Each structure stands twice: as structure tokens, then as C-alpha cells.
Amino acid sequence: MRLMPVHRAVETARELLDQGVPLQELPRCLILTYDAEYPLVCEALFRLGHAAGWQDDSAALRHICGTPPANDGVIAAALYAMMRYPGDTESALKCAAKIIDNQSAELTAQIIKTLERR
């Protein structure tokens, strides 16, 4: 499993949050930072932009992560869940659990917990 791009993107997202960058700005910031280096992660972040306003979490997560879910999409899935349920970690974690693949759902939950810690 190739997790290095996701790990680096999560570290960068955490640093940006610590610097006061709003959650809604993270996808754009991550795309600007990693577009050339991690194009698959950035493609998932672009798909997050398409699905951000959807009311069906399962459909949005399938769109963001693909079917079957790709690990490159888990940070975008985590950001989707956090933006969909701002300030409600429990609901964001329940949203992440809707990803079909258990491994991707667990990884998304870990990312949410990492990004939610203040």
C-alpha cells in the first residue's frame, strides 16, 4: 500500500490548520502544494470540490475515493466528512465509516482524528 503521499498531505494539512488556515481552504492549499508531486491525491481533492454540496454522503464518498476506494482519496474523504459535519468529530467519523472498503474507512477515521486535534 502506497501511503507516503497521503501521510505527507496529512502532515501539511495539520500544519496549515495550526497556522490558522480555515478547513475549507485546505483542499486548495494541498492542490497548490502537491499538484505536480501527487496528482492522484489532487484528483481526489478536485472530486471533493464536485461532491462538497451533495446530501448523500455515501455517493459523495464513492465519487471522491472511487470504486473500489483508492488510498489516494482518503485525505479528500476525511476533509469531506469534516466539512460536512464541522466541529462534530463523531458525525464525521460516522460519515467516514460509509466508505465501502474497511481499510480506507479506518485510514480516513485516523486522518479525521489527526486533523481534529487542536
Phi, psi and omega in degrees: 000134184261099184249355183304314179300319180295315180301313180295320179295322178294317177301315180296317179299318179297317179298318179296318177298319179297332179276358178095008177292129180296148180308318183295340180272348185300315180304314180298315180298318180292322177297315180297326182282320192243009185307311182282326186279320184229071185298329181290323175296317182292325176299319177295322178294324174295319178295329174302319178300323178293320190265356188304326183264002182291146179270340181266101183301318182298316179295318179297316181293323176296319179295316183291311187269340184087172179228113000289159183300138177257140181298335178296340183266356187293326178292322177295321178296318179296317179295321177302309183299319181291322179285328179290325182233066185298132178074005181237081184302318182300315178292323177297319178294321177296322177298314180299329180293348180281355175291133187300317183277121183300320181297317178294321178297318179295317179296319177298318178298320178297320179295316178303313181297322179293317183283333181283337182294137181241000000 
